[in-house]
Amino acid sequence: MSVLEKITSEDAIALEDKYGAHNYHPLPVVLSKGAGVYVWDVEGKKYYDFLSAYSAVNQGHCHPKIVGAMMEQAQTLTLTSRAFYNDKLGAFEKYATETFGFDKLLPMNTGAEAVETALKISRKWGYEKKRIPENEAEIIVCENNFHGRTTTIISFSNDPIARRNFGPYTKGFLKIAYDNLQALEEALKDNPNVTGFLVEPIQGEAGVYVPSDGYLKKAKELCERYNVLFIADEVQTGIARTGRLLATCGNCSCSDKHCSGTPEVKPDILILGKALSGGAYPVSAVLANNDIMEVIRPGNHGSTFGGNPVAASVAMAALSVIKEERLAENAQELGELFREKLNEFIPNCDLVTAVRGKGLLNAILINDTEESSTAWDICMALKENGLLAKPTHGNIIRFAPPLVMTKEQLLDCVGIIIRTLSEFKK
């Protein structure tokens, strides 16, 4: 078959099955075009995208400003490595640090790389600033976390599929229950070797688990009391997804530009990715103040592509779209509307037990076991009705549309979801 021939969905799936590693289990839909909140398959059927590439496409598919910035830079200079300076990286670092309120930024490419970077910074800070004995630093993490799938990260995962047969595992991590301040303090007290606490403000892969009010603020206070770095993984929750520029902003006063009030929680280390790229080009970042970031010196860490001029240009455009189009405010308003409409429906539906989330990061809990196929089958039915979503943790369906969605589009999608759930038969 010529590469120029139009491919069918069946052919595309068969090609991936034959020539690709089987490390994903995609919904059987083959997408070939995207614009705003919509995607189209190779046969031309249009769908609402209710996953947004796991929140990487917060600004909508193929946003013209982001794509324009990428194309313009790609025709000028694509890569220098960090052996030399380029004329875009410094501008991006200034723009991002001023936006999020930090002194320094370390650029990488993917979310998992950014998490690894934060772990390295935290350990080095622990040895050089806190004076932890060499090779004895420990980092506290939470059960049911998802920070990526590198060897180090899966070492502190409790997902058997991600872990099994990938050992030996990296040491130096203490695992505690999420949303449990007593467990955190127990892990901190009488343990001077703890250098960091790595936490997701909302556990996305765990099923959009939102912690109790005040949890993050009190956790940060505990970290300050015991001289431990509070490390916020906002790869999925950041960049306006939860109705604030950052989920750690909590209920502070956020403008359409950035946090105008005092954040509920100011992380010591902030990890960003996904929507920092606008879904156009891989880019991630770790931000911290000088007293922390200064432990990283030449040769300690790096990436050939990290901080390349295309990524820097794309990230600046991606952040400016968030501000100019007031997408945090839109996510807040539409998220409240989404949960309101679903909560009106749920008492009359035995199939769904609850809806939870913040902003436009939400999930419904299906009344079945994690081992059942019910959530998957519902997503298949939603696909047939023109809406794409995926299950997480077996009996939970995550809903995360692009933040450029309008109220009319959201209500249309709610109608599709309610109609599908109402008609669904196990």
SETOR-999615 format. One line per 10 residues: their letters; for each residue x, y, z of N, C-alpha, C. Coordinates in pm, whole numbers. Layout:
REM residues N
A	X Y Z X Y Z X Y Z  ...
//
This chain:
REM residues 426
MSVLEKITSE	84 -119 0 0 0 0 88 125 0  66 214 -92 142 338 -99 111 425 22  214 496 70 193 584 185 102 700 149  81 724 19 -4 833 -24 -151 792 -34  -178 661 -30 -316 614 -39 -390 647 90  -520 672 76 -603 697 194 -619 568 272  -593 574 400 -597 455 483 -730 446 555  -780 326 578 -902 306 654 -866 286 802  -965 298 888 -942 275 1030 -892 133 1053  -953 38 987 -913 -102 1003 -767 -122 963
DAIALEDKYG	-725 -61 852 -587 -75 806 -490 -10 903  -524 108 955 -435 180 1046 -415 101 1176  -523 45 1228 -514 -35 1350 -430 -159 1326  -449 -222 1210 -372 -343 1176 -223 -313 1165  -188 -197 1108 -48 -159 1096 17 -142 1232  -51 -71 1323 3 -53 1457 16 -186 1529  -82 -273 1511 -81 -403 1577 37 -487 1530  69 -478 1400 175 -562 1344 314 -503 1369  329 -372 1356 462 -312 1358 494 -232 1485  395 -209 1568 419 -130 1689 421 -216 1814
AHNYHPLPVV	496 -170 1915 493 -236 2045 354 -220 2106  310 -323 2176 174 -323 2232 175 -266 2374  220 -142 2387 229 -82 2520 110 9 2551  11 14 2464 -114 87 2489 -232 3 2444  -347 36 2500 -472 -28 2460 -569 82 2420  -555 136 2299 -637 252 2260 -782 214 2233  -868 314 2245 -1004 298 2194 -994 281 2043  -1072 195 1982 -1058 169 1838 -1116 280 1751  -1049 394 1753 -1085 506 1667 -955 562 1612  -949 588 1482 -826 634 1418 -846 779 1375
LSKGAGVYVW	-778 870 1444 -800 1013 1422 -702 1068 1319  -751 1161 1238 -667 1217 1133 -670 1369 1129  -759 1433 1206 -769 1578 1203 -826 1627 1336  -784 1747 1377 -838 1807 1499 -847 1957 1486  -947 2015 1548 -963 2161 1550 -1047 2197 1673  -990 2277 1761 -1064 2318 1880 -1100 2200 1967  -1229 2181 1993 -1275 2071 2079 -1307 1945 2000  -1288 1949 1869 -1329 1839 1783 -1209 1763 1725  -1232 1634 1700 -1141 1552 1621 -1224 1473 1520  -1159 1433 1409 -1225 1356 1305 -1147 1228 1279
DVEGKKYYDF	-1218 1118 1254 -1148 995 1218 -1123 992 1068  -1053 887 1023 -1010 882 882 -1129 867 787  -1243 822 840 -1362 814 756 -1442 944 757  -1400 1041 835 -1464 1172 836 -1565 1195 946  -1583 1098 1037 -1678 1117 1146 -1620 1213 1249  -1700 1308 1297 -1657 1409 1393 -1693 1368 1536  -1602 1395 1629 -1622 1362 1769 -1585 1483 1857  -1649 1493 1972 -1598 1578 2078 -1482 1503 2145  -1371 1572 2166 -1258 1514 2238 -1275 1544 2386  -1301 1441 2464 -1319 1461 2609 -1204 1402 2690
LSAYSAVNQG	-1086 1395 2626 -966 1352 2696 -853 1455 2682  -851 1528 2570 -751 1633 2548 -608 1583 2559  -584 1460 2508 -450 1401 2517 -399 1407 2661  -484 1362 2752 -453 1363 2896 -417 1504 2944  -491 1602 2894 -479 1744 2933 -361 1815 2868  -303 1758 2765 -198 1827 2691 -256 1930 2593  -384 1912 2556 -445 1998 2455 -547 2091 2520  -510 2151 2631 -601 2243 2699 -645 2358 2609  -556 2403 2522 -586 2517 2435 -661 2478 2309  -700 2352 2298 -771 2304 2180 -676 2253 2074
HCHPKIVGAM	-728 2168 1987 -646 2110 1882 -605 2216 1780  -477 2212 1745 -422 2295 1637 -455 2443 1655  -436 2494 1775 -462 2636 1799 -373 2718 1705  -431 2810 1629 -353 2879 1526 -234 2958 1581  -245 3017 1699 -134 3093 1754 -19 3001 1790  -51 2885 1849 53 2790 1890 117 2725 1769  35 2679 1675 88 2619 1553 169 2721 1474  123 2845 1471 195 2950 1401 333 2974 1460  340 2978 1593 469 2997 1660 562 2880 1629  509 2758 1628 590 2641 1599 643 2645 1456
MEQAQTLTLT	556 2677 1361 596 2678 1221 698 2788 1192  675 2904 1248 768 3014 1225 906 2982 1279  911 2926 1400 1042 2893 1458 1107 2775 1387  1026 2676 1345 1081 2559 1276 1144 2595 1143  1101 2706 1085 1159 2750 958 1281 2840 978  1312 2868 1105 1421 2960 1136 1539 2888 1201  1511 2819 1312 1613 2743 1385 1541 2641 1473  1577 2515 1460 1507 2411 1535 1585 2364 1657  1716 2348 1645 1790 2285 1755 1936 2331 1753  1985 2367 1870 2126 2401 1885 2196 2310 1986
SRAFYNDKLG	2118 2235 2064 2160 2170 2187 2193 2280 2287  2230 2241 2407 2265 2342 2507 2415 2371 2506  2484 2322 2402 2625 2357 2386 2640 2505 2354  2532 2565 2301 2531 2706 2267 2403 2769 2322  2401 2900 2330 2279 2972 2363 2191 2978 2237  2059 2995 2259 1972 3032 2147 1889 3153 2189  1827 3219 2094 1762 3347 2123 1619 3334 2175  1572 3211 2200 1435 3191 2248 1426 3140 2392  1526 3063 2433 1517 2998 2564 1509 3099 2678  1596 3199 2678 1594 3297 2786 1462 3372 2793
AFEKYATETF	1406 3403 2676 1277 3472 2674 1167 3383 2734  1170 3254 2702 1073 3161 2760 1092 3149 2910  1215 3136 2955 1242 3123 3098 1192 3246 3174  1216 3364 3120 1167 3487 3184 1015 3489 3188  952 3457 3075 806 3460 3066 743 3363 3166  796 3241 3171 737 3138 3257 764 3165 3404  885 3207 3439 914 3231 3580 832 3349 3633  811 3451 3551 728 3564 3592 581 3523 3602  538 3435 3513 399 3389 3517 369 3310 3643  461 3221 3681 435 3131 3794 500 3175 3924
GFDKLLPMNT	581 3280 3920 636 3335 4042 755 3261 4099  848 3220 4015 971 3154 4059 1092 3225 4001  1210 3195 4056 1333 3258 4009 1391 3190 3886  1383 3058 3882 1454 2982 3780 1367 2872 3719  1402 2835 3595 1333 2727 3523 1437 2636 3461  1414 2507 3470 1498 2408 3402 1411 2338 3300  1441 2352 3169 1354 2297 3066 1386 2151 3031  1281 2073 3011 1296 1935 2963 1192 1912 2854  1163 1786 2823 1075 1756 2710 944 1691 2751  948 1596 2840 828 1522 2878 801 1536 3027
GAEAVETALK	679 1501 3067 642 1507 3207 727 1417 3294  751 1295 3248 832 1201 3327 974 1255 3344  1031 1314 3239 1164 1374 3251 1164 1486 3355  1058 1565 3355 1050 1675 3451 1041 1622 3593  967 1514 3614 959 1454 3747 1096 1403 3790  1165 1332 3700 1300 1285 3730 1391 1401 3766  1378 1511 3694 1459 1630 3721 1432 1683 3861  1304 1692 3897 1268 1741 4031 1322 1650 4140  1319 1519 4118 1373 1426 4217 1522 1447 4235  1594 1467 4125 1738 1491 4133 1769 1622 4206
ISRKWGYEKK	1695 1726 4173 1716 1854 4240 1691 1840 4390  1582 1772 4425 1549 1755 4567 1658 1680 4641  1708 1573 4582 1814 1496 4648 1940 1580 4664  1979 1650 4558 2102 1728 4565 2089 1841 4668  1972 1903 4673 1945 2004 4776 1958 1942 4915  1905 1822 4929 1912 1754 5059 2054 1731 5105  2142 1692 5013 2280 1667 5050 2358 1797 5073  2335 1897 4989 2418 2017 4994 2364 2125 5087  2232 2130 5104 2173 2235 5188 2127 2182 5324  2066 2064 5323 2016 2008 5449 2122 1922 5519
RIPENEAEII	2227 1890 5447 2339 1810 5498 2298 1669 5536  2216 1608 5453 2181 1467 5471 2303 1383 5434  2334 1277 5509 2450 1193 5475 2437 1135 5333  2549 1119 5266 2551 1075 5127 2474 945 5108  2391 943 5003 2313 826 4962 2206 783 5062  2171 871 5153 2067 836 5252 1941 922 5239  1934 1007 5138 1816 1094 5121 1693 1012 5086  1580 1053 5141 1453 986 5113 1350 1089 5068  1263 1048 4977 1155 1133 4927 1023 1064 4955  930 1137 5014 798 1082 5046 709 1095 4922
VCENNFHGRT	638 989 4889 542 987 4778 409 932 4828  308 939 4745 174 895 4785 132 767 4714  55 687 4783 -3 568 4720 -95 610 4605  -104 523 4507 -190 544 4388 -145 664 4306  -18 701 4320 36 811 4242 52 770 4096  62 872 4010 108 850 3874 196 969 3835  325 940 3818 421 1044 3781 496 1008 3653  459 898 3589 528 854 3468 564 707 3478  649 660 3384 681 518 3381 830 490 3362  916 583 3404 1058 554 3402 1090 454 3514
TTIISFSNDP	1211 399 3510 1249 299 3610 1241 355 3751  1289 477 3771 1282 537 3904 1138 557 3948  1055 610 3859 918 643 3897 835 519 3927  850 414 3848 772 292 3877 820 226 4006  938 263 4051 989 206 4176 902 246 4295  834 360 4284 745 399 4394 599 402 4352  567 331 4244 428 311 4204 373 186 4271  241 184 4294 181 59 4341 88 1 4236  111 38 4109 39 -20 3996 115 -145 3951  58 -264 3972 132 -387 3938 165 -399 3791
IARRNFGPYT	82 -344 3703 110 -352 3560 232 -268 3524  245 -152 3586 360 -65 3559 488 -120 3621  479 -197 3729 597 -240 3805 648 -379 3770  558 -473 3747 597 -614 3742 702 -643 3634  807 -712 3675 916 -756 3588 1002 -641 3534  1003 -528 3606 1090 -417 3568 1194 -387 3676  1203 -473 3779 1300 -451 3885 1442 -485 3840  1545 -459 3921 1536 -410 4059 1495 -263 4064  1430 -225 4173 1371 -93 4184 1463 4 4258  1444 131 4228 1524 236 4290 1482 258 4435
KGFLKIAYDN	1578 267 4523 1550 289 4665 1541 438 4695  1502 468 4818 1503 605 4865 1367 673 4865  1258 594 4864 1124 652 4862 1039 592 4974  964 679 5040 870 638 5145 729 661 5095  646 559 5095 511 570 5041 410 582 5154  322 684 5143 218 704 5243 83 717 5174  -23 714 5254 -158 732 5199 -175 877 5153  -245 894 5040 -277 1027 4989 -385 1090 5076  -382 1222 5085 -485 1295 5159 -489 1253 5305  -371 1229 5362 -363 1184 5501 -249 1259 5569
LQALEEALKD	-285 1366 5640 -184 1450 5704 -113 1379 5818  -184 1293 5887 -122 1219 5998 -12 1128 5944  -41 1062 5831 60 974 5771 181 1055 5726  158 1175 5673 268 1259 5630 355 1300 5749  291 1344 5857 371 1386 5973 446 1269 6034  386 1152 6036 454 1034 6089 580 1004 6007  571 1025 5875 687 999 5789 794 1106 5803  753 1227 5844 847 1339 5854 919 1345 5989  845 1322 6095 905 1342 6227 1008 1233 6256  1112 1273 6324 1220 1181 6363 1289 1118 6242
NPNVTGFLVE	1278 1183 6124 1348 1131 6006 1417 1247 5935  1536 1282 5978 1606 1398 5921 1656 1375 5780  1641 1255 5727 1691 1225 5593 1588 1248 5483  1467 1293 5521 1367 1323 5419 1400 1457 5355  1408 1457 5222 1444 1579 5150 1327 1640 5073  1226 1558 5039 1115 1611 4961 987 1532 4978  875 1598 4949 743 1535 4945 685 1561 4807  674 1457 4727 623 1466 4590 475 1431 4589  392 1524 4537 248 1502 4544 177 1562 4423  71 1495 4380 -20 1550 4279 -131 1626 4352
PIQGEAGVYV	-158 1750 4313 -268 1823 4378 -403 1755 4361  -421 1686 4250 -535 1596 4228 -478 1472 4161  -513 1356 4211 -461 1234 4149 -545 1199 4027  -491 1229 3909 -567 1211 3786 -584 1066 3746  -472 993 3731 -481 854 3688 -549 766 3791  -546 807 3915 -612 730 4021 -764 744 4014  -813 829 3924 -957 846 3909 -1006 984 3944  -922 1085 3923 -955 1223 3956 -995 1231 4104  -903 1190 4187 -926 1192 4332 -885 1329 4385  -984 1405 4434 -961 1539 4486 -941 1530 4636
PSDGYLKKAK	-830 1583 4690 -808 1572 4834 -900 1662 4914  -900 1644 5043 -984 1723 5133 -941 1870 5130  -1037 1959 5157 -1006 2101 5164 -896 2125 5267  -797 2201 5228 -690 2235 5320 -575 2137 5325  -589 2023 5258 -484 1919 5264 -351 1971 5213  -351 2032 5096 -226 2076 5036 -160 2186 5121  -240 2278 5169 -186 2387 5251 -122 2333 5378  -190 2241 5445 -137 2186 5570 -17 2096 5543  -18 2028 5429 97 1945 5392 220 2033 5370  201 2146 5304 313 2239 5284 363 2293 5418
ELCERYNVLF	274 2321 5509 315 2370 5641 398 2264 5714  360 2138 5700 439 2031 5762 577 2022 5699  582 2036 5568 712 2032 5500 802 2146 5548  745 2264 5566 823 2378 5615 873 2352 5758  787 2292 5839 824 2266 5979 942 2170 5988  947 2074 5896 1052 1972 5902 1163 1995 5797  1165 2114 5736 1269 2150 5640 1276 2049 5525  1162 2029 5461 1148 1935 5350 1086 2008 5232  1132 1981 5111 1081 2048 4992 945 1992 4952  850 2082 4929 717 2046 4879 723 2049 4727
IADEVQTGIA	708 1932 4663 723 1918 4518 586 1889 4457  534 1983 4381 400 1967 4322 411 1921 4178  358 1803 4149 351 1753 4012 222 1805 3950  233 1913 3873 117 1973 3807 122 1949 3656  182 1836 3617 190 1803 3474 51 1794 3414  -42 1730 3484 -178 1716 3432 -272 1824 3487  -254 1865 3611 -349 1958 3673 -318 2104 3643  -196 2133 3599 -156 2271 3579 -205 2331 3448  -175 2457 3428 -206 2531 3305 -358 2539 3284  -429 2578 3390 -572 2616 3387 -670 2499 3389
RTGRLLATCG	-625 2377 3389 -715 2262 3380 -819 2259 3492  -781 2294 3613 -872 2280 3728 -945 2409 3763  -941 2507 3671 -1011 2632 3697 -923 2739 3759  -798 2708 3784 -696 2801 3828 -573 2776 3742  -484 2874 3735 -363 2853 3656 -290 2728 3703  -285 2711 3836 -231 2590 3897 -332 2535 3997  -338 2404 4011 -429 2345 4110 -386 2382 4250  -257 2405 4272 -210 2444 4405 -251 2585 4441  -306 2660 4343 -358 2793 4377 -478 2784 4470  -541 2667 4476 -656 2649 4563 -768 2746 4530
NCSCSDKHCS	-816 2817 4629 -927 2911 4610 -881 3057 4617  -754 3079 4582 -706 3216 4586 -764 3295 4470  -736 3423 4465 -790 3509 4361 -706 3500 4236  -759 3438 4130 -686 3424 4004 -748 3511 3897  -664 3587 3828 -712 3666 3716 -696 3587 3588  -731 3649 3477 -713 3581 3350 -566 3575 3310  -480 3650 3378 -338 3647 3346 -266 3543 3431  -266 3561 3558 -208 3465 3651 -254 3500 3791  -206 3423 3887 -251 3443 4024 -227 3586 4070  -333 3655 4103 -318 3794 4147 -318 3805 4299
GTPEVKPDIL	-353 3696 4364 -352 3697 4510 -244 3605 4561  -244 3574 4690 -147 3483 4748 -194 3340 4725  -112 3256 4659 -156 3119 4635 -181 3045 4766  -275 2952 4761 -300 2870 4880 -174 2793 4916  -104 2743 4815 19 2669 4836 121 2715 4733  238 2754 4777 349 2786 4685 448 2669 4693  452 2584 4591 545 2472 4596 690 2521 4602  775 2440 4661 918 2469 4654 972 2432 4516  917 2324 4460 951 2282 4325 820 2256 4251  804 2317 4135 684 2301 4054 720 2227 3926
ILGKALSGGA	642 2124 3894 665 2043 3774 552 2067 3675  587 2107 3553 488 2134 3448 521 2054 3322  417 2026 3245 433 1958 3116 303 1967 3039  274 1867 2960 150 1854 2885 104 1985 2822  11 2059 2885 -46 2179 2823 53 2293 2811  170 2281 2873 276 2379 2848 314 2378 2700  283 2268 2634 313 2251 2492 196 2289 2401  78 2310 2460 -41 2330 2377 -71 2210 2290  -13 2095 2323 -34 1975 2245 39 1974 2112  130 2069 2092 193 2084 1961 335 2029 1954
YPVSAVLANN	409 2035 2064 551 2000 2059 594 1968 2202  666 1859 2225 699 1820 2363 779 1926 2437  730 1966 2553 803 2060 2638 754 2046 2781  847 2040 2873 814 2037 3015 914 2125 3089  888 2148 3217 973 2239 3291 964 2213 3440  1073 2242 3508 1078 2240 3653 1115 2381 3699  1036 2435 3792 1060 2570 3842 1089 2567 3991  1181 2653 4033 1215 2666 4175 1285 2799 4195  1301 2839 4319 1373 2961 4349 1524 2936 4354  1599 3045 4358 1744 3036 4347 1807 2946 4451
DIMEVIRPGN	1761 2953 4577 1825 2877 4683 1813 2726 4663  1719 2684 4580 1704 2542 4548 1771 2511 4415  1741 2588 4311 1791 2557 4177 1942 2573 4166  2003 2651 4255 2147 2674 4244 2230 2549 4271  2170 2443 4323 2247 2319 4345 2278 2249 4213  2207 2284 4105 2233 2225 3974 2340 2307 3903  2448 2238 3865 2561 2304 3801 2594 2232 3670  2678 2292 3587 2711 2229 3457 2754 2084 3473  2691 1999 3391 2721 1857 3393 2632 1775 3483  2557 1839 3574 2469 1766 3667 2346 1709 3599
HGSTFGGNPV	2294 1780 3499 2169 1738 3438 2156 1804 3301  2084 1741 3210 2068 1803 3079 1987 1719 2983  1968 1774 2865 1891 1708 2760 1925 1776 2629  1954 1698 2525 1987 1756 2395 1875 1846 2345  1751 1800 2359 1638 1876 2308 1577 1971 2412  1609 1953 2538 1551 2038 2642 1589 2184 2623  1489 2271 2612 1515 2412 2593 1543 2452 2450  1506 2366 2355 1530 2401 2215 1438 2516 2173  1476 2592 2068 1400 2713 2034 1257 2688 1990  1228 2574 1928 1089 2545 1890 1004 2526 2015
AASVAMAALS	1055 2447 2108 981 2423 2233 959 2552 2310  1061 2636 2316 1049 2763 2388 944 2853 2324  943 2860 2192 845 2943 2122 704 2890 2141  689 2758 2131 558 2696 2149 506 2719 2291  592 2702 2390 549 2717 2530 504 2860 2559  575 2958 2507 533 3097 2529 397 3123 2466  377 3070 2345 247 3087 2279 138 3014 2356  169 2893 2405 70 2814 2479 25 2887 2605  119 2945 2678 85 3017 2801 9 3145 2770  46 3213 2662 -24 3338 2628 -168 3312 2589
VIKEERLAEN	-195 3198 2524 -333 3163 2489 -417 3142 2615  -360 3074 2713 -430 3053 2841 -472 3186 2902  -382 3282 2900 -410 3413 2961 -508 3493 2877  -480 3506 2747 -560 3592 2660 -704 3544 2646  -724 3412 2644 -858 3357 2624 -927 3321 2755  -865 3357 2867 -925 3339 3000 -971 3194 3020  -883 3101 2988 -922 2960 2990 -935 2904 3131  -864 2961 3228 -883 2916 3366 -1024 2949 3413  -1069 3071 3383 -1205 3110 3421 -1308 3024 3350  -1283 2997 3222 -1378 2914 3147 -1386 2773 3205
AQELGELFRE	-1270 2717 3242 -1267 2584 3302 -1343 2582 3434  -1328 2687 3512 -1399 2694 3640 -1550 2696 3619  -1597 2783 3530 -1741 2797 3506 -1801 2672 3445  -1736 2617 3343 -1791 2500 3276 -1780 2375 3362  -1677 2368 3446 -1664 2254 3536 -1778 2249 3636  -1812 2365 3691 -1925 2370 3784 -2054 2330 3715  -2073 2375 3592 -2194 2341 3516 -2198 2191 3486  -2084 2134 3448 -2077 1991 3418 -2117 1908 3539  -2058 1937 3654 -2090 1858 3774 -2233 1881 3820  -2283 2003 3803 -2422 2032 3838 -2518 1945 3757
KLNEFIPNCD	-2498 1940 3627 -2588 1863 3540 -2576 1712 3566  -2455 1664 3588 -2438 1522 3617 -2497 1486 3752  -2483 1576 3850 -2540 1549 3982 -2692 1549 3979  -2753 1624 3888 -2898 1618 3871 -2942 1484 3815  -2857 1424 3732 -2891 1298 3665 -2863 1174 3751  -2756 1177 3827 -2707 1057 3896 -2810 993 3990  -2890 1068 4066 -2988 1002 4155 -3088 914 4080  -3105 937 3952 -3199 857 3873 -3129 751 3789  -3000 727 3817 -2922 633 3737 -2848 537 3827  -2879 409 3817 -2810 310 3899 -2669 281 3848
LVTAVRGKGL	-2638 326 3729 -2510 294 3666 -2396 380 3718  -2425 502 3765 -2322 596 3809 -2347 631 3955  -2242 625 4035 -2258 652 4178 -2216 794 4217  -2128 857 4139 -2083 991 4176 -2010 1057 4060  -2001 1189 4065 -1914 1266 3977 -1826 1351 4067  -1698 1363 4031 -1607 1443 4114 -1503 1510 4025  -1445 1617 4076 -1341 1685 4001 -1334 1832 4036  -1246 1902 3964 -1233 2046 3974 -1212 2101 3834  -1270 2219 3810 -1258 2276 3677 -1308 2177 3573  -1231 2162 3466 -1268 2066 3363 -1184 1939 3368
LNAILINDTE	-1147 1900 3490 -1089 1768 3516 -1187 1694 3605  -1265 1604 3546 -1373 1538 3618 -1377 1389 3587  -1450 1317 3669 -1467 1173 3646 -1600 1128 3702  -1654 1024 3641 -1772 959 3697 -1733 819 3743  -1793 777 3853 -1765 646 3911 -1876 550 3869  -1835 443 3800 -1930 345 3749 -1959 241 3857  -2085 205 3870 -2129 110 3972 -2096 -33 3929  -1967 -64 3930 -1920 -198 3897 -1778 -213 3951  -1721 -330 3940 -1587 -354 3992 -1481 -301 3896  -1358 -283 3948 -1248 -238 3864 -1215 -341 3757
ESSTAWDICM	-1245 -467 3784 -1212 -573 3689 -1315 -585 3576  -1428 -516 3590 -1534 -529 3490 -1498 -449 3365  -1569 -476 3256 -1549 -402 3131 -1653 -292 3112  -1732 -265 3217 -1845 -174 3201 -1801 -34 3158  -1699 22 3224 -1654 157 3189 -1603 162 3045  -1528 60 3006 -1480 52 2867 -1597 45 2770  -1694 -38 2802 -1810 -54 2713 -1889 77 2702  -1896 152 2812 -1964 283 2806 -1887 378 2716  -1755 375 2726 -1674 461 2639 -1690 423 2492  -1708 295 2465 -1735 252 2328 -1869 305 2280
ALKENGLLAK	-1967 304 2370 -2099 358 2335 -2092 509 2316  -2016 578 2400 -1997 722 2383 -1932 753 2249  -1836 671 2210 -1771 690 2079 -1872 682 1967  -1959 586 1974 -2061 573 1869 -2153 695 1866  -2168 760 1980 -2253 879 1989 -2178 1010 1969  -2048 999 1933 -1973 1119 1895 -1894 1186 2004  -1856 1112 2110 -1776 1170 2218 -1669 1070 2260  -1544 1115 2271 -1433 1027 2304 -1384 1048 2446  -1382 941 2523 -1329 942 2660 -1267 806 2686  -1191 795 2795 -1126 667 2829 -1146 637 2977
PTHGNIIRFA	-1156 508 3010 -1162 472 3153 -1026 487 3218  -1027 502 3349 -906 493 3429 -942 411 3553  -851 325 3593 -875 236 3707 -1001 152 3691  -1028 108 3571 -1130 6 3548 -1273 53 3553  -1315 114 3664 -1456 150 3679 -1477 301 3691  -1382 379 3640 -1391 525 3644 -1368 580 3504  -1450 675 3462 -1431 739 3331 -1392 884 3355  -1278 924 3298 -1229 1061 3312 -1283 1146 3198  -1327 1267 3231 -1377 1363 3131 -1293 1490 3140  -1218 1520 3035 -1129 1637 3036 -1124 1699 2898
PPLVMTKEQL	-1225 1776 2859 -1228 1836 2726 -1132 1954 2716  -1099 1997 2595 -1020 2121 2580 -1090 2238 2649  -1009 2328 2704 -1064 2438 2783 -1125 2548 2697  -1111 2537 2565 -1172 2635 2474 -1319 2602 2447  -1371 2500 2511 -1510 2459 2492 -1606 2571 2535  -1715 2585 2460 -1818 2683 2495 -1925 2618 2582  -2008 2703 2643 -2118 2653 2724 -2213 2568 2641  -2241 2612 2518 -2333 2537 2430 -2275 2400 2396  -2146 2396 2369 -2082 2268 2338 -2082 2177 2460  -2055 2233 2577 -2054 2151 2698 -2192 2091 2724
LDCVGIIIRT	-2297 2170 2709 -2432 2117 2732 -2466 2010 2630  -2419 2027 2506 -2439 1924 2405 -2370 1795 2448  -2248 1807 2502 -2173 1690 2547 -2240 1625 2668  -2288 1705 2760 -2360 1649 2875 -2482 1571 2826  -2549 1623 2725 -2662 1551 2668 -2622 1417 2611  -2508 1412 2541 -2458 1286 2486 -2426 1188 2598  -2359 1236 2702 -2322 1148 2813 -2445 1093 2884  -2540 1180 2914 -2661 1136 2985 -2742 1041 2899  -2756 1073 2773 -2831 985 2682 -2765 849 2672  -2632 846 2662 -2560 719 2650 -2575 637 2777
LSEFKK	-2559 701 2892 -2573 628 3018 -2715 577 3038  -2812 656 2994 -2952 617 3010 -2987 495 2924  -2925 487 2807 -2956 379 2713 -2865 257 2731  -2760 274 2811 -2660 167 2818 -2714 45 2890  -2684 -70 2835 -2723 -196 2896 -2597 -282 2914  -2581 -337 3033 -2464 -421 3060 -2473 -549 2974
//
